[in-house]
Amino acid sequence: MSSMDDSTRRVRKETRLFYFLIIVLFPLLSVAIVGGYGFFVWFLQMLLGPPGPPN
């Protein structure tokens, strides 16, 4: 009986972890990565100028 309770608890914990990863972590991580890349490009353009051939 105890092993059944442990198994149920483990499945419940893994399910909660899965939902946390899918609903919270992955969206925040993707926004942070895209935002960080945008900031990097913006800062690089401030230092080196906009892309394109020089005038």
C-alpha distance matrix in Angstrom:
0.0 3.8 5.5 5.2 6.5 8.8 9.9 10.8 12.5 14.3 15.6 16.7 18.5 20.1 21.3 22.8 24.5 25.9 27.3 28.8 30.5 31.8 33.0 34.1 34.6 36.3 38.9 39.8 40.1 42.3 44.5 44.9 45.9 48.4 49.7 50.1 52.0 54.2 55.0 55.8 58.2 59.8 60.4 61.8 64.2 65.3 66.3 67.6 68.8 67.7 67.2 70.1 73.5 75.5 78.5
3.8 0.0 3.8 5.3 5.1 6.2 8.6 9.9 10.6 12.2 14.3 15.3 16.4 18.3 19.9 21.1 22.4 24.2 25.9 26.9 28.5 30.3 31.5 32.2 32.5 34.4 37.0 37.6 37.9 40.3 42.5 42.6 43.6 46.3 47.5 47.7 49.7 52.0 52.6 53.4 55.9 57.5 57.9 59.3 61.8 62.8 63.7 65.1 66.4 65.5 65.1 68.1 71.4 73.3 76.3
5.5 3.8 0.0 3.8 5.4 5.0 6.0 8.5 9.7 10.3 12.2 14.1 15.1 16.3 18.2 19.9 20.8 22.3 24.3 25.5 26.7 28.4 30.0 30.8 30.8 32.5 35.3 36.1 36.1 38.4 40.8 40.9 41.6 44.3 45.8 45.9 47.7 50.1 50.9 51.4 53.9 55.7 56.1 57.3 59.9 61.1 61.8 63.1 64.4 63.5 62.8 65.8 69.1 71.0 74.1
5.2 5.3 3.8 0.0 3.8 5.4 5.1 6.1 8.5 9.8 10.6 12.2 14.1 15.3 16.4 18.4 19.9 21.0 22.6 24.3 25.7 27.0 28.4 29.6 30.0 31.5 34.1 35.2 35.4 37.5 39.8 40.3 41.1 43.6 45.1 45.5 47.2 49.5 50.4 51.2 53.5 55.1 55.8 57.1 59.5 60.8 61.7 62.9 64.0 62.9 62.3 65.2 68.5 70.6 73.6
6.5 5.1 5.4 3.8 0.0 3.8 5.4 5.1 6.1 8.5 9.9 10.5 12.1 14.2 15.3 16.5 18.2 19.8 21.1 22.4 24.3 25.8 26.7 27.7 28.3 30.2 32.6 33.4 33.9 36.2 38.2 38.6 39.7 42.2 43.4 43.9 45.9 48.0 48.7 49.7 52.1 53.6 54.2 55.7 58.0 59.1 60.1 61.5 62.6 61.6 61.2 64.2 67.6 69.5 72.4
8.8 6.2 5.0 5.4 3.8 0.0 3.8 5.5 5.1 6.0 8.6 9.8 10.4 12.1 14.1 15.3 16.3 18.1 20.0 20.9 22.4 24.2 25.5 26.2 26.3 28.2 30.9 31.5 31.7 34.1 36.3 36.4 37.4 40.1 41.4 41.5 43.5 45.8 46.5 47.2 49.7 51.3 51.7 53.1 55.6 56.7 57.6 59.0 60.2 59.3 58.8 61.9 65.2 67.1 70.1
9.9 8.6 6.0 5.1 5.4 3.8 0.0 3.8 5.4 5.1 6.2 8.6 9.8 10.5 12.2 14.3 15.3 16.4 18.4 19.9 21.0 22.5 24.1 25.2 25.3 26.8 29.5 30.6 30.6 32.7 35.1 35.5 36.2 38.7 40.3 40.6 42.3 44.6 45.6 46.2 48.5 50.3 50.9 52.2 54.5 55.9 56.8 57.9 59.1 58.0 57.3 60.3 63.6 65.6 68.6
10.8 9.9 8.5 6.1 5.1 5.5 3.8 0.0 3.8 5.4 5.2 6.1 8.6 9.9 10.5 12.3 14.2 15.3 16.6 18.4 20.0 21.1 22.3 23.6 24.3 25.8 28.2 29.4 29.8 31.9 34.0 34.7 35.7 38.0 39.4 40.0 41.8 43.9 44.9 45.8 48.0 49.6 50.4 51.8 54.0 55.3 56.4 57.7 58.6 57.4 56.9 59.8 63.3 65.3 68.2
12.5 10.6 9.7 8.5 6.1 5.1 5.4 3.8 0.0 3.8 5.5 5.1 6.1 8.6 9.8 10.6 12.2 14.1 15.4 16.4 18.3 20.0 20.9 21.7 22.3 24.2 26.6 27.3 27.9 30.2 32.2 32.5 33.8 36.3 37.4 37.9 39.9 42.0 42.7 43.7 46.1 47.5 48.2 49.7 52.0 53.1 54.2 55.6 56.6 55.6 55.3 58.4 61.8 63.6 66.5
14.3 12.2 10.3 9.8 8.5 6.0 5.1 5.4 3.8 0.0 3.8 5.4 5.1 6.1 8.5 9.9 10.5 12.2 14.3 15.3 16.4 18.3 19.8 20.6 20.5 22.2 25.0 25.8 25.9 28.2 30.5 30.7 31.6 34.2 35.6 35.8 37.7 40.0 40.8 41.5 43.9 45.5 46.1 47.5 49.8 51.1 52.0 53.3 54.4 53.4 52.9 55.9 59.3 61.2 64.2
15.6 14.3 12.2 10.6 9.9 8.6 6.2 5.2 5.5 3.8 0.0 3.8 5.4 5.1 6.1 8.6 9.8 10.4 12.3 14.2 15.3 16.4 18.1 19.4 19.7 21.0 23.6 24.9 25.1 27.0 29.4 30.0 30.8 33.1 34.7 35.3 36.9 39.1 40.2 41.0 43.2 44.8 45.7 47.0 49.2 50.6 51.7 52.8 53.7 52.5 51.9 54.8 58.2 60.2 63.2
16.7 15.3 14.1 12.2 10.5 9.8 8.6 6.1 5.1 5.4 3.8 0.0 3.8 5.5 5.1 6.2 8.6 9.8 10.7 12.3 14.3 15.4 16.3 17.6 18.5 20.1 22.3 23.4 24.2 26.2 28.1 28.9 30.1 32.3 33.6 34.4 36.3 38.2 39.1 40.3 42.5 43.8 44.8 46.3 48.4 49.6 50.9 52.2 53.0 51.8 51.4 54.4 57.9 59.8 62.6
18.5 16.4 15.1 14.1 12.1 10.4 9.8 8.6 6.1 5.1 5.4 3.8 0.0 3.8 5.4 5.2 6.2 8.6 10.0 10.5 12.3 14.3 15.3 15.8 16.2 18.2 20.7 21.3 21.8 24.2 26.2 26.5 27.7 30.2 31.3 31.9 33.9 35.9 36.7 37.7 40.1 41.5 42.2 43.7 46.0 47.1 48.2 49.6 50.6 49.6 49.3 52.4 55.8 57.6 60.5
20.1 18.3 16.3 15.3 14.2 12.1 10.5 9.9 8.6 6.1 5.1 5.5 3.8 0.0 3.8 5.5 5.0 6.1 8.7 9.8 10.5 12.2 14.1 15.0 14.8 16.2 19.1 20.1 20.1 22.2 24.6 25.0 25.8 28.3 29.8 30.3 32.0 34.2 35.2 36.0 38.2 39.9 40.7 42.0 44.2 45.5 46.6 47.8 48.8 47.6 47.1 50.1 53.5 55.4 58.4
21.3 19.9 18.2 16.4 15.3 14.1 12.2 10.5 9.8 8.5 6.1 5.1 5.4 3.8 0.0 3.8 5.4 5.0 6.3 8.6 9.9 10.6 12.0 13.7 14.4 15.5 17.8 19.3 19.9 21.6 23.7 24.7 25.7 27.7 29.3 30.2 31.8 33.7 34.9 36.1 38.0 39.5 40.7 42.1 44.0 45.4 46.8 47.9 48.6 47.2 46.7 49.6 53.1 55.2 57.9
22.8 21.1 19.9 18.4 16.5 15.3 14.3 12.3 10.6 9.9 8.6 6.2 5.2 5.5 3.8 0.0 3.8 5.4 5.2 6.1 8.6 10.0 10.4 11.3 12.4 14.4 16.3 17.3 18.3 20.3 22.0 22.9 24.3 26.4 27.5 28.5 30.5 32.2 33.1 34.5 36.6 37.8 38.8 40.5 42.5 43.6 45.0 46.4 47.1 45.8 45.7 48.7 52.3 54.1 56.8
24.5 22.4 20.8 19.9 18.2 16.3 15.3 14.2 12.2 10.5 9.8 8.6 6.2 5.0 5.4 3.8 0.0 3.8 5.5 5.0 6.2 8.7 10.0 10.2 10.1 12.1 14.7 15.3 15.7 18.0 20.1 20.5 21.6 24.0 25.3 25.9 27.8 29.8 30.7 31.7 34.0 35.4 36.2 37.8 39.9 41.1 42.3 43.7 44.5 43.4 43.1 46.3 49.7 51.5 54.3
25.9 24.2 22.3 21.0 19.8 18.1 16.4 15.3 14.1 12.2 10.4 9.8 8.6 6.1 5.0 5.4 3.8 0.0 3.8 5.4 5.2 6.2 8.5 9.9 9.9 10.7 13.3 14.8 15.1 16.7 19.1 20.0 20.8 22.8 24.5 25.4 26.9 28.8 30.1 31.2 33.1 34.7 35.8 37.1 39.1 40.6 41.9 42.9 43.6 42.2 41.7 44.6 48.1 50.2 53.0
27.3 25.9 24.3 22.6 21.1 20.0 18.4 16.6 15.4 14.3 12.3 10.7 10.0 8.7 6.3 5.2 5.5 3.8 0.0 3.8 5.4 5.1 5.8 7.8 9.3 10.3 11.9 13.6 14.8 16.2 17.9 19.3 20.6 22.2 23.6 25.0 26.7 28.2 29.5 30.9 32.7 34.0 35.3 36.9 38.6 40.0 41.6 42.7 43.2 41.7 41.4 44.3 47.9 49.9 52.5
28.8 26.9 25.5 24.3 22.4 20.9 19.9 18.4 16.4 15.3 14.2 12.3 10.5 9.8 8.6 6.1 5.0 5.4 3.8 0.0 3.8 5.6 5.4 5.3 6.5 8.7 10.4 11.1 12.4 14.5 16.0 16.8 18.5 20.4 21.4 22.5 24.6 26.1 27.0 28.5 30.6 31.7 32.8 34.6 36.4 37.5 39.1 40.5 41.1 39.8 39.8 42.9 46.5 48.2 50.8
30.5 28.5 26.7 25.7 24.3 22.4 21.0 20.0 18.3 16.4 15.3 14.3 12.3 10.5 9.9 8.6 6.2 5.2 5.4 3.8 0.0 3.8 5.8 5.7 4.8 5.9 8.7 9.8 10.0 11.9 14.1 14.9 15.9 18.0 19.5 20.3 22.0 23.9 25.1 26.2 28.2 29.7 30.8 32.2 34.2 35.5 36.9 38.0 38.7 37.5 37.1 40.2 43.7 45.6 48.4
31.8 30.3 28.4 27.0 25.8 24.2 22.5 21.1 20.0 18.3 16.4 15.4 14.3 12.2 10.6 10.0 8.7 6.2 5.1 5.6 3.8 0.0 3.8 6.0 6.4 5.7 7.5 10.0 10.7 11.4 13.6 15.3 16.1 17.5 19.3 20.7 22.0 23.6 25.2 26.5 28.1 29.5 31.0 32.4 34.0 35.6 37.2 38.1 38.5 36.9 36.4 39.3 42.9 45.0 47.6
33.0 31.5 30.0 28.4 26.7 25.5 24.1 22.3 20.9 19.8 18.1 16.3 15.3 14.1 12.0 10.4 10.0 8.5 5.8 5.4 5.8 3.8 0.0 3.8 6.4 6.9 6.8 8.9 10.9 11.8 12.9 14.8 16.5 17.5 18.7 20.6 22.2 23.3 24.7 26.5 28.1 29.0 30.7 32.4 33.8 35.1 37.0 38.2 38.3 36.7 36.6 39.6 43.3 45.2 47.6
34.1 32.2 30.8 29.6 27.7 26.2 25.2 23.6 21.7 20.6 19.4 17.6 15.8 15.0 13.7 11.3 10.2 9.9 7.8 5.3 5.7 6.0 3.8 0.0 3.8 6.0 5.9 6.3 8.6 10.4 11.1 12.3 14.5 16.0 16.6 18.1 20.3 21.4 22.4 24.2 26.2 27.0 28.3 30.2 31.8 32.8 34.6 36.1 36.4 35.1 35.3 38.5 42.1 43.7 46.2
34.6 32.5 30.8 30.0 28.3 26.3 25.3 24.3 22.3 20.5 19.7 18.5 16.2 14.8 14.4 12.4 10.1 9.9 9.3 6.5 4.8 6.4 6.4 3.8 0.0 3.8 5.7 5.3 5.9 8.5 10.0 10.4 12.0 14.3 15.2 16.1 18.2 19.8 20.7 22.1 24.2 25.4 26.4 28.1 30.1 31.2 32.6 34.0 34.7 33.6 33.5 36.8 40.3 41.9 44.6
36.3 34.4 32.5 31.5 30.2 28.2 26.8 25.8 24.2 22.2 21.0 20.1 18.2 16.2 15.5 14.4 12.1 10.7 10.3 8.7 5.9 5.7 6.9 6.0 3.8 0.0 3.8 5.5 5.0 6.0 8.6 9.8 10.4 12.2 13.9 15.1 16.4 18.2 19.7 20.9 22.6 24.1 25.5 26.8 28.6 30.1 31.6 32.6 33.1 31.7 31.3 34.4 37.9 39.8 42.5
38.9 37.0 35.3 34.1 32.6 30.9 29.5 28.2 26.6 25.0 23.6 22.3 20.7 19.1 17.8 16.3 14.7 13.3 11.9 10.4 8.7 7.5 6.8 5.9 5.7 3.8 0.0 3.8 5.4 5.2 6.2 8.6 10.0 10.7 12.0 14.0 15.5 16.5 18.1 19.8 21.3 22.3 24.0 25.7 27.0 28.4 30.3 31.4 31.5 29.9 29.8 32.9 36.6 38.4 40.8
39.8 37.6 36.1 35.2 33.4 31.5 30.6 29.4 27.3 25.8 24.9 23.4 21.3 20.1 19.3 17.3 15.3 14.8 13.6 11.1 9.8 10.0 8.9 6.3 5.3 5.5 3.8 0.0 3.8 5.5 5.2 6.1 8.6 10.1 10.4 11.9 14.2 15.2 16.1 18.0 19.9 20.7 22.0 24.0 25.6 26.6 28.4 29.8 30.2 29.0 29.3 32.6 36.2 37.6 40.1
40.1 37.9 36.1 35.4 33.9 31.7 30.6 29.8 27.9 25.9 25.1 24.2 21.8 20.1 19.9 18.3 15.7 15.1 14.8 12.4 10.0 10.7 10.9 8.6 5.9 5.0 5.4 3.8 0.0 3.8 5.5 5.1 6.1 8.6 9.7 10.3 12.2 14.1 15.1 16.3 18.4 19.8 20.8 22.3 24.3 25.5 26.9 28.2 28.9 27.8 27.7 31.0 34.5 36.1 38.8
42.3 40.3 38.4 37.5 36.2 34.1 32.7 31.9 30.2 28.2 27.0 26.2 24.2 22.2 21.6 20.3 18.0 16.7 16.2 14.5 11.9 11.4 11.8 10.4 8.5 6.0 5.2 5.5 3.8 0.0 3.8 5.4 5.1 6.2 8.4 9.7 10.7 12.2 14.1 15.3 16.6 18.2 19.8 21.1 22.6 24.3 25.9 26.8 27.1 25.6 25.3 28.4 32.0 33.8 36.5
44.5 42.5 40.8 39.8 38.2 36.3 35.1 34.0 32.2 30.5 29.4 28.1 26.2 24.6 23.7 22.0 20.1 19.1 17.9 16.0 14.1 13.6 12.9 11.1 10.0 8.6 6.2 5.2 5.5 3.8 0.0 3.8 5.5 5.3 5.8 8.3 9.9 10.4 11.9 14.0 15.3 16.2 17.9 19.7 21.0 22.3 24.3 25.4 25.5 24.0 24.2 27.5 31.1 32.7 35.1
44.9 42.6 40.9 40.3 38.6 36.4 35.5 34.7 32.5 30.7 30.0 28.9 26.5 25.0 24.7 22.9 20.5 20.0 19.3 16.8 14.9 15.3 14.8 12.3 10.4 9.8 8.6 6.1 5.1 5.4 3.8 0.0 3.8 5.6 5.1 5.8 8.5 9.8 10.3 11.9 14.1 15.0 16.0 17.9 19.7 20.7 22.4 23.8 24.4 23.5 23.9 27.3 30.8 32.1 34.7
45.9 43.6 41.6 41.1 39.7 37.4 36.2 35.7 33.8 31.6 30.8 30.1 27.7 25.8 25.7 24.3 21.6 20.8 20.6 18.5 15.9 16.1 16.5 14.5 12.0 10.4 10.0 8.6 6.1 5.1 5.5 3.8 0.0 3.8 5.5 5.1 6.2 8.6 9.9 10.5 12.4 14.2 15.3 16.4 18.4 20.0 21.2 22.2 22.9 21.9 21.8 25.1 28.5 30.0 32.8
48.4 46.3 44.3 43.6 42.2 40.1 38.7 38.0 36.3 34.2 33.1 32.3 30.2 28.3 27.7 26.4 24.0 22.8 22.2 20.4 18.0 17.5 17.5 16.0 14.3 12.2 10.7 10.1 8.6 6.2 5.3 5.6 3.8 0.0 3.8 5.5 5.1 6.2 8.6 9.8 10.7 12.2 14.2 15.3 16.6 18.4 20.2 20.8 21.0 19.5 19.3 22.6 26.2 27.8 30.4
49.7 47.5 45.8 45.1 43.4 41.4 40.3 39.4 37.4 35.6 34.7 33.6 31.3 29.8 29.3 27.5 25.3 24.5 23.6 21.4 19.5 19.3 18.7 16.6 15.2 13.9 12.0 10.4 9.7 8.4 5.8 5.1 5.5 3.8 0.0 3.8 5.4 5.0 6.1 8.5 9.9 10.4 12.1 14.1 15.3 16.4 18.5 19.8 19.9 18.7 19.3 22.8 26.3 27.5 29.9
50.1 47.7 45.9 45.5 43.9 41.5 40.6 40.0 37.9 35.8 35.3 34.4 31.9 30.3 30.2 28.5 25.9 25.4 25.0 22.5 20.3 20.7 20.6 18.1 16.1 15.1 14.0 11.9 10.3 9.7 8.3 5.8 5.1 5.5 3.8 0.0 3.8 5.4 5.1 6.1 8.7 9.8 10.4 12.1 14.2 15.3 16.6 18.0 18.8 18.3 18.8 22.4 25.7 26.7 29.4
52.0 49.7 47.7 47.2 45.9 43.5 42.3 41.8 39.9 37.7 36.9 36.3 33.9 32.0 31.8 30.5 27.8 26.9 26.7 24.6 22.0 22.0 22.2 20.3 18.2 16.4 15.5 14.2 12.2 10.7 9.9 8.5 6.2 5.1 5.4 3.8 0.0 3.8 5.4 5.0 6.2 8.6 9.9 10.5 12.3 14.3 15.5 16.1 16.8 15.8 15.8 19.3 22.6 23.9 26.8
54.2 52.0 50.1 49.5 48.0 45.8 44.6 43.9 42.0 40.0 39.1 38.2 35.9 34.2 33.7 32.2 29.8 28.8 28.2 26.1 23.9 23.6 23.3 21.4 19.8 18.2 16.5 15.2 14.1 12.2 10.4 9.8 8.6 6.2 5.0 5.4 3.8 0.0 3.8 5.4 5.2 6.1 8.5 9.8 10.6 12.3 14.4 15.2 15.1 13.8 14.3 17.8 21.3 22.5 25.0
55.0 52.6 50.9 50.4 48.7 46.5 45.6 44.9 42.7 40.8 40.2 39.1 36.7 35.2 34.9 33.1 30.7 30.1 29.5 27.0 25.1 25.2 24.7 22.4 20.7 19.7 18.1 16.1 15.1 14.1 11.9 10.3 9.9 8.6 6.1 5.1 5.4 3.8 0.0 3.8 5.5 5.0 6.0 8.4 9.8 10.5 12.5 14.1 14.4 14.1 15.3 19.1 22.3 22.8 25.2
55.8 53.4 51.4 51.2 49.7 47.2 46.2 45.8 43.7 41.5 41.0 40.3 37.7 36.0 36.1 34.5 31.7 31.2 30.9 28.5 26.2 26.5 26.5 24.2 22.1 20.9 19.8 18.0 16.3 15.3 14.0 11.9 10.5 9.8 8.5 6.1 5.0 5.4 3.8 0.0 3.8 5.5 5.2 6.1 8.6 9.9 10.8 12.0 13.1 13.1 13.9 17.6 20.6 21.2 24.0
58.2 55.9 53.9 53.5 52.1 49.7 48.5 48.0 46.1 43.9 43.2 42.5 40.1 38.2 38.0 36.6 34.0 33.1 32.7 30.6 28.2 28.1 28.1 26.2 24.2 22.6 21.3 19.9 18.4 16.6 15.3 14.1 12.4 10.7 9.9 8.7 6.2 5.2 5.5 3.8 0.0 3.8 5.5 5.0 6.1 8.6 10.0 10.2 10.6 9.8 10.3 14.0 17.2 18.0 20.8
59.8 57.5 55.7 55.1 53.6 51.3 50.3 49.6 47.5 45.5 44.8 43.8 41.5 39.9 39.5 37.8 35.4 34.7 34.0 31.7 29.7 29.5 29.0 27.0 25.4 24.1 22.3 20.7 19.8 18.2 16.2 15.0 14.2 12.2 10.4 9.8 8.6 6.1 5.0 5.5 3.8 0.0 3.8 5.5 5.2 6.3 8.9 10.0 9.6 9.2 11.0 14.7 17.8 18.1 20.3
60.4 57.9 56.1 55.8 54.2 51.7 50.9 50.4 48.2 46.1 45.7 44.8 42.2 40.7 40.7 38.8 36.2 35.8 35.3 32.8 30.8 31.0 30.7 28.3 26.4 25.5 24.0 22.0 20.8 19.8 17.9 16.0 15.3 14.2 12.1 10.4 9.9 8.5 6.0 5.2 5.5 3.8 0.0 3.8 5.4 5.0 6.5 8.7 9.6 10.5 12.6 16.2 18.8 18.6 21.0
61.8 59.3 57.3 57.1 55.7 53.1 52.2 51.8 49.7 47.5 47.0 46.3 43.7 42.0 42.1 40.5 37.8 37.1 36.9 34.6 32.2 32.4 32.4 30.2 28.1 26.8 25.7 24.0 22.3 21.1 19.7 17.9 16.4 15.3 14.1 12.1 10.5 9.8 8.4 6.1 5.0 5.5 3.8 0.0 3.8 5.4 5.2 6.0 7.6 8.7 10.0 13.6 16.0 15.9 18.7
64.2 61.8 59.9 59.5 58.0 55.6 54.5 54.0 52.0 49.8 49.2 48.4 46.0 44.2 44.0 42.5 39.9 39.1 38.6 36.4 34.2 34.0 33.8 31.8 30.1 28.6 27.0 25.6 24.3 22.6 21.0 19.7 18.4 16.6 15.3 14.2 12.3 10.6 9.8 8.6 6.1 5.2 5.4 3.8 0.0 3.8 5.4 5.1 4.7 5.2 7.5 11.0 13.5 13.3 15.7
65.3 62.8 61.1 60.8 59.1 56.7 55.9 55.3 53.1 51.1 50.6 49.6 47.1 45.5 45.4 43.6 41.1 40.6 40.0 37.5 35.5 35.6 35.1 32.8 31.2 30.1 28.4 26.6 25.5 24.3 22.3 20.7 20.0 18.4 16.4 15.3 14.3 12.3 10.5 9.9 8.6 6.3 5.0 5.4 3.8 0.0 3.8 5.9 5.7 7.7 10.7 13.9 16.0 15.0 16.9
66.3 63.7 61.8 61.7 60.1 57.6 56.8 56.4 54.2 52.0 51.7 50.9 48.2 46.6 46.8 45.0 42.3 41.9 41.6 39.1 36.9 37.2 37.0 34.6 32.6 31.6 30.3 28.4 26.9 25.9 24.3 22.4 21.2 20.2 18.5 16.6 15.5 14.4 12.5 10.8 10.0 8.9 6.5 5.2 5.4 3.8 0.0 3.8 6.0 9.0 11.4 14.3 15.8 14.5 16.7
67.6 65.1 63.1 62.9 61.5 59.0 57.9 57.7 55.6 53.3 52.8 52.2 49.6 47.8 47.9 46.4 43.7 42.9 42.7 40.5 38.0 38.1 38.2 36.1 34.0 32.6 31.4 29.8 28.2 26.8 25.4 23.8 22.2 20.8 19.8 18.0 16.1 15.2 14.1 12.0 10.2 10.0 8.7 6.0 5.1 5.9 3.8 0.0 3.8 6.9 8.5 11.0 12.2 11.0 13.7
68.8 66.4 64.4 64.0 62.6 60.2 59.1 58.6 56.6 54.4 53.7 53.0 50.6 48.8 48.6 47.1 44.5 43.6 43.2 41.1 38.7 38.5 38.3 36.4 34.7 33.1 31.5 30.2 28.9 27.1 25.5 24.4 22.9 21.0 19.9 18.8 16.8 15.1 14.4 13.1 10.6 9.6 9.6 7.6 4.7 5.7 6.0 3.8 0.0 3.8 6.6 9.0 10.5 9.3 11.5
67.7 65.5 63.5 62.9 61.6 59.3 58.0 57.4 55.6 53.4 52.5 51.8 49.6 47.6 47.2 45.8 43.4 42.2 41.7 39.8 37.5 36.9 36.7 35.1 33.6 31.7 29.9 29.0 27.8 25.6 24.0 23.5 21.9 19.5 18.7 18.3 15.8 13.8 14.1 13.1 9.8 9.2 10.5 8.7 5.2 7.7 9.0 6.9 3.8 0.0 3.8 6.6 9.1 9.2 11.3
67.2 65.1 62.8 62.3 61.2 58.8 57.3 56.9 55.3 52.9 51.9 51.4 49.3 47.1 46.7 45.7 43.1 41.7 41.4 39.8 37.1 36.4 36.6 35.3 33.5 31.3 29.8 29.3 27.7 25.3 24.2 23.9 21.8 19.3 19.3 18.8 15.8 14.3 15.3 13.9 10.3 11.0 12.6 10.0 7.5 10.7 11.4 8.5 6.6 3.8 0.0 3.8 7.1 8.6 11.3
70.1 68.1 65.8 65.2 64.2 61.9 60.3 59.8 58.4 55.9 54.8 54.4 52.4 50.1 49.6 48.7 46.3 44.6 44.3 42.9 40.2 39.3 39.6 38.5 36.8 34.4 32.9 32.6 31.0 28.4 27.5 27.3 25.1 22.6 22.8 22.4 19.3 17.8 19.1 17.6 14.0 14.7 16.2 13.6 11.0 13.9 14.3 11.0 9.0 6.6 3.8 0.0 3.8 6.4 9.0
73.5 71.4 69.1 68.5 67.6 65.2 63.6 63.3 61.8 59.3 58.2 57.9 55.8 53.5 53.1 52.3 49.7 48.1 47.9 46.5 43.7 42.9 43.3 42.1 40.3 37.9 36.6 36.2 34.5 32.0 31.1 30.8 28.5 26.2 26.3 25.7 22.6 21.3 22.3 20.6 17.2 17.8 18.8 16.0 13.5 16.0 15.8 12.2 10.5 9.1 7.1 3.8 0.0 3.8 6.5
75.5 73.3 71.0 70.6 69.5 67.1 65.6 65.3 63.6 61.2 60.2 59.8 57.6 55.4 55.2 54.1 51.5 50.2 49.9 48.2 45.6 45.0 45.2 43.7 41.9 39.8 38.4 37.6 36.1 33.8 32.7 32.1 30.0 27.8 27.5 26.7 23.9 22.5 22.8 21.2 18.0 18.1 18.6 15.9 13.3 15.0 14.5 11.0 9.3 9.2 8.6 6.4 3.8 0.0 3.8
78.5 76.3 74.1 73.6 72.4 70.1 68.6 68.2 66.5 64.2 63.2 62.6 60.5 58.4 57.9 56.8 54.3 53.0 52.5 50.8 48.4 47.6 47.6 46.2 44.6 42.5 40.8 40.1 38.8 36.5 35.1 34.7 32.8 30.4 29.9 29.4 26.8 25.0 25.2 24.0 20.8 20.3 21.0 18.7 15.7 16.9 16.7 13.7 11.5 11.3 11.3 9.0 6.5 3.8 0.0
